[in-house]
Amino acid sequence: MEERLQMKEIFTQTIEADWLQQRNITLNVLRLDKIHSVISGNKWFKLKYYLLDAIKKGFTGIGTFGGPFSNHIIATACLCHSRQLKSIGIIRGMQPAQLPHTLAAAQQYGMKLYFVSRTAYKEKDIVRKKFNSFYWVNEGGYGIKGATGAREILAYCSSPEKYSHIVCAVGTGTMMAGIITKAKANQRILGISIMKDNHSLIEQVRDLLATRDENKSYKILHNYHFGGYAKHPQQLIEYMNKLWQQHGLPTDIVYTSKVFFAIEQMVTENTIPAGSNVLMIHSGGLQGNFSLPAGTLYF
Ligand SMILES: *Cc1c(COP(=O)(O)O)cnc(C)c1O
């Protein structure tokens, strides 16, 4: 299946900076964004086992849910297109006069979009029953199959056990659950919530873990959301441009820029102690930057 997607090389990038060197901290970034420009980063891993299940059970299409800027929606559309499957996206909110980039691109991959009010969106079961010939995937790919795919992420970096800290973005917590499952007992997993005050996330993560993994060392941090989901104040845009200029590292406005920022803060505040060996998961999502006016970013 990987070959059909023409998966590209995932690699780890070492970040060099004074704030790291002064504290003898190593920071490597696992560049999952390199997999595919659309089914980028963690979305490939999270969708894989849903797709295989849908095909095995003979479904001819996949349906899922998301907001207007959802990387999950566009990844599902593109993946289905590559496998000649139909796709449906139930989108939260009223249909805008002009479709945002993500949805327009999903539509180009053949996804049928249905806009539902926020109230109807909450009643997902009613919506999905209307299309019961489709294989339904939760919003954001949340669930055991998504986490099972995410367990494969760490295998893409060499000696993952050497890291003392692994830091990733948290939307639904599916990726984080997969990473916790593969982490060693002495590794600390830090999840950066990109939503404001979404404190039920920790339960969501725990629900995807086996009992033996519940005692591993993990934590979700809630103070790096920059105002909330997809909020990108000028300070964040400038930070992203700086990361590009100084490290050649492209980040996205929703997830990965906030993760890098969190790491820098934690290092400079010594929350991540001197001598640590840190792995950041670059979970992709760069297509989301197309929603910015041209020229906002240097990359
Ligand atoms: C979807 C997404 C996430 C969130 O993953 P979850 O498994 O839902 O927590 C993180 N980073 C990027 C770039 C994403 O597109």
The ligand as a MOL file (V3000), in Angstrom:
LIG
                    3D

  0  0  0     0  0            999 V3000
M  V30 BEGIN CTAB
M  V30 COUNTS 15 15 0 0 0
M  V30 BEGIN ATOM
M  V30 1 C -4.5600 15.8540 12.8640 0
M  V30 2 C -3.2700 16.3690 13.2720 0
M  V30 3 C -2.8080 16.2280 14.5900 0
M  V30 4 C -3.6490 15.6780 15.7020 0
M  V30 5 O -3.5820 14.2920 15.8290 0
M  V30 6 P -4.5070 13.5420 16.8660 0
M  V30 7 O -4.1870 12.1290 16.6710 0
M  V30 8 O -5.9350 13.8530 16.4720 0
M  V30 9 O -4.2440 14.0540 18.2140 0
M  V30 10 C -1.5280 16.6870 14.8770 0
M  V30 11 N -0.7620 17.2610 13.9260 0
M  V30 12 C -1.1890 17.4270 12.6760 0
M  V30 13 C -0.3070 18.1160 11.7180 0
M  V30 14 C -2.4470 16.9890 12.3000 0
M  V30 15 O -2.8530 17.1780 11.0320 0
M  V30 END ATOM
M  V30 BEGIN BOND
M  V30 1 1 1 2
M  V30 2 1 2 3
M  V30 3 2 2 14
M  V30 4 1 3 4
M  V30 5 2 3 10
M  V30 6 1 4 5
M  V30 7 1 5 6
M  V30 8 2 6 7
M  V30 9 1 6 8
M  V30 10 1 6 9
M  V30 11 1 10 11
M  V30 12 2 11 12
M  V30 13 1 12 13
M  V30 14 1 12 14
M  V30 15 1 14 15
M  V30 END BOND
M  V30 END CTAB
M  END
